[in-house]
């Protein structure tokens, strides 16, 4: 593969999620050599804690996908999330917003 700075192959979509549900954001990056992936929320770097999982897969030599999974979503999980891919040639980032809503009102009978 020819070496290159990372490129976002598929950008992330904004999501709206119900309190207590599980949601995820996924970003696909083309980069060689394999990039380092960092996730941030409102400029604070995210690490895996009990409700947050980060799954980064090397799909092939040049394609990396990274998924941020948030379980039992709380109100404080709302905000702008950024996925940053860094390799020796540069960095790219994609972002999406997670909106948290309370349970849907019951339908009128």
C-alpha positions in Angstrom: 0.0 0.0 0.0 1.2 3.5 -0.6 1.7 5.5 2.5 -0.7 8.4 3.0 -2.3 10.6 5.6 -5.6 9.2 7.0 -8.8 9.8 5.1 -12.3 9.4 6.4 -14.1 6.8 4.3 -17.4 7.0 6.0 -18.4 10.0 8.1 -20.5 9.5 11.2 -24.2 10.4 11.5 -25.8 12.3 14.4 -27.9 10.1 16.6 -30.7 10.5 19.0 -31.0 7.9 21.7 -33.4 7.2 24.5 -32.2 7.3 28.1 -30.9 3.9 29.2 -30.5 2.5 25.6 -27.3 1.6 23.9 -26.0 3.7 21.1 -22.9 3.6 18.9 -20.9 5.8 16.5 -18.7 4.2 13.8 -16.0 5.8 11.7 -14.1 4.2 8.8 -10.7 5.4 8.0 -8.3 4.7 5.1 -4.7 5.1 6.3 -1.4 3.4 5.8 0.4 2.9 8.1 -2.3 1.9 10.5 -3.5 5.0 12.4 -3.9 5.5 16.1 -7.5 6.2 16.9 -8.7 8.6 19.6 -12.2 9.4 20.6 -13.2 12.6 22.4 -16.4 14.1 23.7 -16.5 17.9 23.9 -12.6 17.8 23.6 -12.1 15.4 26.5 -10.5 12.2 25.5 -12.6 9.1 26.1 -11.3 6.0 27.7 -13.1 2.7 28.1 -15.0 2.8 31.3 -17.8 0.6 32.4 -20.4 2.0 30.0 -18.1 2.9 27.2 -16.5 0.5 24.8 -14.2 1.4 21.9 -13.8 -1.3 19.3 -11.2 -0.6 16.7 -10.7 -3.2 13.9 -8.1 -3.4 11.2 -10.3 -4.5 8.3 -7.3 -4.8 6.0 -3.9 -3.2 5.4 -5.3 0.2 4.7 -8.8 0.2 6.2 -9.5 0.7 9.9 -12.9 1.0 11.5 -13.5 2.2 15.0 -16.8 2.1 16.9 -17.7 3.8 20.1 -20.4 2.0 22.0 -22.2 3.6 24.9 -24.4 1.4 27.0 -27.2 2.6 29.4 -27.0 6.1 28.0 -27.3 8.9 30.5 -28.1 12.5 30.0 -24.4 13.5 30.5 -23.5 11.4 27.4 -25.1 13.9 25.1 -22.7 16.1 23.1 -20.4 16.3 20.2 -18.2 13.3 19.7 -15.0 13.2 17.6 -13.1 10.4 16.3 -9.5 11.3 15.4 -7.1 9.1 13.3 -3.4 9.9 13.5 -0.5 8.4 11.6 3.0 9.7 10.8 1.6 11.6 7.8 -1.1 13.6 9.5 -4.5 13.3 11.2 -8.2 13.6 10.3 -11.2 13.7 12.4 -14.9 13.1 12.0 -17.6 14.2 14.4 -21.2 13.6 15.2 -23.6 14.7 17.9 -25.4 12.4 20.3 -28.8 13.7 21.6 -30.3 12.0 24.6 -34.1 12.1 25.0 -36.3 10.8 27.8 -38.6 7.9 27.1 -41.1 8.6 24.4 -44.5 9.7 25.6 -47.1 6.9 25.4 -49.3 7.1 22.3 -52.7 8.5 22.8 -55.2 5.7 22.7 
